[in-house]
Amino acid sequence: MASMPSVARVVFDGQGRSFDPSVLRTEMERGVPKQRLENSQVLMKQSMTLYFTGMDAVLIFEDWYFYEIGRIGWFTMVHPFTGQTITARLEGGALGQLAPDEKEAGDYRMDVVVEYLR
């Protein structure tokens, strides 16, 4: 299985986590609504910013994205909060806009959202 390339470093700016609780809620004619679990696992979404030191690093990452995971494939990476290795994919196969870093000339940033099962 592919791994997130080391040239894409996760920075702590702009990180966030969300999930769909996967609960089915049925409104009742009287009384409180009934609830039940829809799935045994939930799909977690982790937004993050990737940092690249130069255009060469960006090109290595893009080669990995297009050819190794084929835009939609699963890959392993170290979770930025827990430090555990997770199996994830890019939400909708999408990459955010590549933007020059404001602090370091020649470096770049890109926002992405990865999703994984918990």
JOBEL-V159943 format. One record per residue. N is the residue number from 1. RES is the residue in one small letter. SS is DSSP state (A for helix, B for strand, O for the rest). D_CENTER is the distance of its C-alpha to the mean C-alpha in whole Angstrom. Layout:
n=N res=RES ss=SS d_center=D_CENTER
n=N res=RES ss=SS d_center=D_CENTER
This chain:
n=1 res=m ss=O d_center=17
n=2 res=a ss=B d_center=15
n=3 res=s ss=B d_center=13
n=4 res=m ss=O d_center=11
n=5 res=p ss=O d_center=14
n=6 res=s ss=O d_center=15
n=7 res=v ss=O d_center=16
n=8 res=a ss=O d_center=13
n=9 res=r ss=B d_center=13
n=10 res=v ss=B d_center=10
n=11 res=v ss=B d_center=13
n=12 res=f ss=B d_center=13
n=13 res=d ss=B d_center=14
n=14 res=g ss=B d_center=12
n=15 res=q ss=B d_center=10
n=16 res=g ss=B d_center=10
n=17 res=r ss=B d_center=9
n=18 res=s ss=B d_center=11
n=19 res=f ss=B d_center=12
n=20 res=d ss=O d_center=15
n=21 res=p ss=O d_center=18
n=22 res=s ss=O d_center=19
n=23 res=v ss=B d_center=22
n=24 res=l ss=B d_center=25
n=25 res=r ss=B d_center=28
n=26 res=t ss=B d_center=31
n=27 res=e ss=O d_center=33
n=28 res=m ss=O d_center=37
n=29 res=e ss=O d_center=40
n=30 res=r ss=O d_center=41
n=31 res=g ss=O d_center=40
n=32 res=v ss=O d_center=36
n=33 res=p ss=O d_center=33
n=34 res=k ss=B d_center=32
n=35 res=q ss=B d_center=29
n=36 res=r ss=B d_center=27
n=37 res=l ss=B d_center=24
n=38 res=e ss=O d_center=23
n=39 res=n ss=O d_center=21
n=40 res=s ss=O d_center=21
n=41 res=q ss=O d_center=17
n=42 res=v ss=O d_center=14
n=43 res=l ss=B d_center=11
n=44 res=m ss=B d_center=9
n=45 res=k ss=B d_center=6
n=46 res=q ss=B d_center=5
n=47 res=s ss=B d_center=5
n=48 res=m ss=B d_center=7
n=49 res=t ss=B d_center=9
n=50 res=l ss=B d_center=10
n=51 res=y ss=B d_center=14
n=52 res=f ss=B d_center=16
n=53 res=t ss=O d_center=20
n=54 res=g ss=O d_center=22
n=55 res=m ss=A d_center=22
n=56 res=d ss=A d_center=22
n=57 res=a ss=A d_center=19
n=58 res=v ss=A d_center=17
n=59 res=l ss=A d_center=19
n=60 res=i ss=A d_center=18
n=61 res=f ss=A d_center=15
n=62 res=e ss=A d_center=16
n=63 res=d ss=A d_center=18
n=64 res=w ss=A d_center=15
n=65 res=y ss=A d_center=13
n=66 res=f ss=A d_center=16
n=67 res=y ss=A d_center=18
n=68 res=e ss=A d_center=17
n=69 res=i ss=O d_center=14
n=70 res=g ss=O d_center=16
n=71 res=r ss=O d_center=13
n=72 res=i ss=O d_center=12
n=73 res=g ss=O d_center=12
n=74 res=w ss=O d_center=11
n=75 res=f ss=B d_center=11
n=76 res=t ss=B d_center=11
n=77 res=m ss=B d_center=10
n=78 res=v ss=B d_center=11
n=79 res=h ss=O d_center=9
n=80 res=p ss=O d_center=10
n=81 res=f ss=O d_center=12
n=82 res=t ss=O d_center=14
n=83 res=g ss=O d_center=14
n=84 res=q ss=O d_center=14
n=85 res=t ss=B d_center=13
n=86 res=i ss=B d_center=11
n=87 res=t ss=B d_center=10
n=88 res=a ss=B d_center=7
n=89 res=r ss=B d_center=7
n=90 res=l ss=B d_center=5
n=91 res=e ss=A d_center=6
n=92 res=g ss=A d_center=10
n=93 res=g ss=A d_center=10
n=94 res=a ss=O d_center=10
n=95 res=l ss=O d_center=10
n=96 res=g ss=O d_center=11
n=97 res=q ss=O d_center=15
n=98 res=l ss=B d_center=16
n=99 res=a ss=B d_center=18
n=100 res=p ss=B d_center=21
n=101 res=d ss=O d_center=20
n=102 res=e ss=O d_center=23
n=103 res=k ss=O d_center=24
n=104 res=e ss=O d_center=24
n=105 res=a ss=O d_center=26
n=106 res=g ss=O d_center=24
n=107 res=d ss=O d_center=21
n=108 res=y ss=B d_center=18
n=109 res=r ss=B d_center=15
n=110 res=m ss=B d_center=12
n=111 res=d ss=B d_center=9
n=112 res=v ss=B d_center=6
n=113 res=v ss=B d_center=3
n=114 res=v ss=B d_center=1
n=115 res=e ss=B d_center=5
n=116 res=y ss=B d_center=8
n=117 res=l ss=B d_center=11
n=118 res=r ss=O d_center=13
